[in-house]
Amino acid sequence: MPGGYKGECGDDVDPMPFLVPSEKERLDAMNTPYDIKLSCWVKDEKEAFVSGEIQSKDGDKVTVKTSKNTTVTVKDEDVHQMNPPKFYQASDMANLTFLNEASVMENLRSRYVSMRIYTYSGLFCVTINPYKWLPIYGAKVAQLYKGKKRNEVPPHLFSVSDNAYHDMLLEHENQSMLITGESGAGKTENTKKVIQYFANVGASGSKVSDSKACFTVHIYHSVIDCIKYYLLVL
Ligand SMILES: Nc1ncnc2c1ncn2[C@@H]1O[C@H](COP(=O)(O)OP(=O)(O)OP(=O)(O)O)[C@@H](O)[C@H]1O
């Protein structure tokens, strides 16, 4: 479903396929042929990188048979090692055995095709604009992330937000979130989701009076209206 999802924002759609690969997907990935010495990525004009298998080496030249059924001879440095299938759609790319450009691109591409738009890279959360509304921002999803450590739940901006909130409570220090990217990348939308998360989690469990609710809405819109800076200080 995720890849072909048309885009709605309801809380009634199961969010899990948009957050983690299914068991079947993992099994299929585990069954793809892989050889740690031969499986590799090579540059491709159209697709940036294609997978292939090393056929032979001659000095600094390597001959690779690609998944496009072509045979190319490239420089040693243009051949990138492929990660074992157990790293299929890795949620934190810092854990990859081979951390090269091709592996990072492939991991992000594969996750994006499945509409899994959040991926960690060490302390950073890499986000790719889905250009359609995914059912991953509702109240139920917010509850899923409340009070959870980063490694206990799938990558999400809500996890980053929740961890910052808890660090603030523990350390009695202001926390900052830097949301950066090129124009149209989704900085404003993601900033709004962070604020929405705090409003959601902060409001749950206690009945908010009408005047308090109005005040919260006022603050929310004031922040949204002047949100052309992307450094949120909690
Ligand atoms: N998480 C998301 N889910 C759905 N659509 C999104 C998401 N993030 C971004 N978009 C879409 O992409 C558009 C551009 O996003 P946004 O305005 O947040 O970019 P920006 O990085 O703030 O751009 P700029 O720097 O030019 O202000 C949004 O209007 C929205 O249609």
The ligand as an ORCA input file, in Angstrom:
! r2SCAN-3c Opt
* xyz 0 1
  N       5.580     15.855      5.529
  C       4.888     16.302      4.473
  N       3.750     15.689      4.115
  C       3.032     16.104      3.036
  N       3.395     17.137      2.244
  C       4.526     17.787      2.552
  C       5.335     17.417      3.680
  N       6.392     18.238      3.723
  C       6.238     19.082      2.693
  N       5.131     18.826      1.981
  C       4.634     19.534      0.765
  O       5.702     20.293      0.210
  C       5.359     21.674      0.166
  C       6.584     22.500      0.498
  O       6.921     22.273      1.855
  P       7.402     23.457      2.831
  O       6.620     24.693      2.583
  O       7.376     22.926      4.231
  O       8.892     23.670      2.333
  P      10.004     24.644      2.913
  O      11.236     23.816      3.071
  O       9.519     25.329      4.139
  O      10.171     25.661      1.701
  P      10.741     27.185      1.713
  O      12.147     27.132      2.240
  O      10.701     27.554      0.259
  O       9.810     27.985      2.572
  C       4.202     21.847      1.148
  O       3.346     22.892      0.766
  C       3.501     20.519      1.079
  O       2.611     20.480     -0.027
*
